[in-house]
Structures are given as structure tokens and as C-alpha cells.
């Protein structure tokens, strides 16, 4: 039978060949910066409130990324908590697990030896430490990445909406007579002259389409259970619950997008916020949360 740490490492699909993948990720995990709840607080988008859902009150109540992301974050946290507590039933087992500690040491000292002494590295001594670490990994590689990646073509594929370059200088408050006359006579030409060339725009559109595309064999969060998970009744039951939560999140997001009172999701000039819907069809869909980052 594999040890607890080997089962945990299996969860991450981690081998010695790929330590840098996790090191790159953890370079950016300074204390709580990427944990969604604390990220929202640190950015001034929420304040702590024990009486509110998720323990925080949003500064902007109709904030689609936060509202949908918190559903996903909470579900991931519950799944990670059950998983860790099952394989580490005693608190001292995390710190005494030599394989787990070696994995954590490799991330800090081998992957980023130049950052090994930085004070922002999380400790790995307790079950709660491990739960926070693996929850953050899962969130960054799934929900967080999906929110910033799979909407790129929808929002920037139409290049006037987000041009990648301006080929003329920005206008100033003291134009020459010729510049002013040209602007007054045909302002659209001034705008068109600043846009990227056709080849520049086409290149960027192609790249954004590739980055925003789901492959036909994409694996979405909460869909496929690993054989090792299925072999453990407790873990299998927890995963089935997690899968059910992903389906429920789909329904909740659809309901929110139909709510005419949520003006940041529905209305003139707006597209429904679907970036954190867990599942998707292949192609450029503007939705879907895969298990991990892949290019």
C-alpha cells in the first residue's frame, strides 16, 4: 500500500521530473495573497464579517468573479479538508511525514533556491497548513486560471475593444493646427491610424483564440475520479459530493446570469459571466474550469 504522502503526491500528479511546476506556482504564494478570501480583503474588495456568507462582506455586492469564485473556493476547501484529514488523522503526522516534508523542501530550496529564505513561505506543520496549501494550489490552477484565461478571446478578440498596440502618439492638450484640423474633419481616421495593422491584429487574435480554446479531451474539475480515490470509500464519497457541488455551481451561475437585478452580469453591452462555470464544450466558449493549467 502507498504511504499517505505518496497518495497526496498522486493527487497532484507530481513526480520528480516536474518540481519546477509547483515551484513557479509557490513563488507567488506569499502568505495568503492567492487565497481567494484574503486576496479580496487585501485588494479592498471585501471586509471580514463573520455573519456573512464565506465570512466576508463584498465591497461591491454584484462582483461576479468574487461571488462565483467563492462558491468554487468553498467547495475546493471542503474537498481538500476531507482528503487531508482522512490520510492524516493525527495532527503530528503532517510534520513527521518525511516524504511530504521533502516535497515541500524541494519546492522551496530547489525550485527557487534564491527565494528559500524569504519570510512569506507558508509553514507545513499541521493539517490546517496542508489544507491551505493544497486548496491554494487547486484554486490557482483551476478557478483562478480559468477566470483570467478563458475569456481572453471573448473580451479581446475584437481588437478595438483591447488593442495591443497604438501606432500613433497619444493626443495632447496642445495639438498643432494641422492635427486639430485633421481631427475635426475626420476623427475616425485618427482612431483608425492608431489601431494595430491587420497582420498585428490577426496575430494577436490567433494567439488569444488558442489560449481560450478548450481541447476535446479537456478534464474539468469534479468530473473524473482517480482510481486511487475510488478505492477508498471515504475519499470516493467526498469526491462524489464535490462533483455534486460543481453541478450545483453551474445551476447557481446560470440563475445569477438570468437575474435582471445583477447589472454587472446582464444588460446592454454585457455578456453573461460564465468564466467560473465548471463545465464546457470544446472550443472557445468563455466558460469551463479544467483541473489544471495547460498550454
Buried (B, 14 or more C-beta within 10 A) or exposed (E): EEEBBBBBBBBBEBEEEEBEBBBEBBBEBBEBEBBBBBBBBEEEBBEEEEEEEBBBBBBEEBBBBBBBBBBBBBBBBBBBBBBBBBBBEEEEBBBEBEBBBEBBEBBBBEBBEEBEEEEEBBEBEBBEBBBBBBBBBBBBBBBBBBBEBBBBBBBBBEBEEEBBEEEEEEEEEEEEEEBEEBBEEEEEEBEEEBBBEEEBBEEBBEEBBEEBBBEEEBEBBBEEBBEEBEEBEEBBEBBBBBBEBBEEBBEBBEEBBEEEEBEBBBEEEEEBBBBBBBBBEEEBBBBBBBBBBEE
